Amino acid sequence: MLTQFSQLDLSGRFTYQDYWEWIFDERVELINGKVYPLFSKAVASLLI
């Protein structure tokens, strides 16, 4: 069971079942088996 985003191997591929088993505070999105962190709008606007 993963409890921190940093425990994910971002080079791996994941399933929807994996996604539901993760228990951490960070928001992520699962697209075609790849995990992408979701940033808040405040953080996203700083990246532009």
Backbone hydrogen bonds in HBPLUS format (Angstrom, degrees):
<---DONOR---> <-ACCEPTOR-->    atom                        ^
c    i                          cat <-CA-CA->   ^        H-A-AA   ^      H-
h    n   atom  resd res      DA  || num        DHA   H-A  angle D-A-AA Bond
n    s   type  num  typ     dist DA aas  dist angle  dist       angle   num
A0023-ILE N   A0002-LEU O   2.92 MM  21  6.09 172.3  1.93 164.2 166.0     1
A0007-GLN N   A0004-GLN O   3.00 MM   3  5.55 161.5  2.03 116.7 122.7     2
A0008-LEU N   A0005-PHE O   3.06 MM   3  5.73 165.8  2.08 121.0 125.5     3
A0012-GLY N   A0009-ASP O   2.89 MM   3  5.57 164.3  1.91 123.4 128.7     4
A0014-PHE N   A0033-GLY O   2.71 MM  19  4.58 153.0  1.78 121.6 130.8     5
A0019-TYR N   A0015-THR O   3.08 MM   4  6.43 159.5  2.12 148.0 153.1     6
A0020-TRP N   A0016-TYR O   3.17 MM   4  6.50 150.6  2.26 146.0 152.0     7
A0021-GLU N   A0018-ASP O   2.95 MM   3  5.22 142.7  2.09 106.4 118.0     8
A0022-TRP N   A0019-TYR O   3.38 MM   3  5.59 155.3  2.44 103.5 110.2     9
A0038-LEU N   A0027-ARG O   2.86 MM  11  5.37 169.9  1.87 142.3 139.0    10
A0029-GLU N   A0036-TYR O   2.70 MM   7  5.13 153.7  1.77 150.7 160.2    11
A0036-TYR N   A0029-GLU O   2.82 MM   7  5.13 157.6  1.87 153.7 160.0    12
A0031-ILE N   A0034-LYS O   2.91 MM   3  5.32 158.4  1.96 157.0 158.8    13
A0034-LYS N   A0031-ILE O   2.95 MM   3  5.32 167.2  1.97 120.6 123.2    14
A0044-ALA N   A0040-SER O   2.91 MM   4  6.13 167.1  1.93 157.7 162.0    15
A0045-SER N   A0041-LYS O   2.95 MM   4  6.02 152.1  2.03 144.9 150.7    16
A0046-LEU N   A0043-VAL O   3.04 MM   3  5.22 133.3  2.27 101.1 114.0    17
A0047-LEU N   A0044-ALA O   3.11 MM   3  5.23 139.4  2.28  99.7 111.0    18
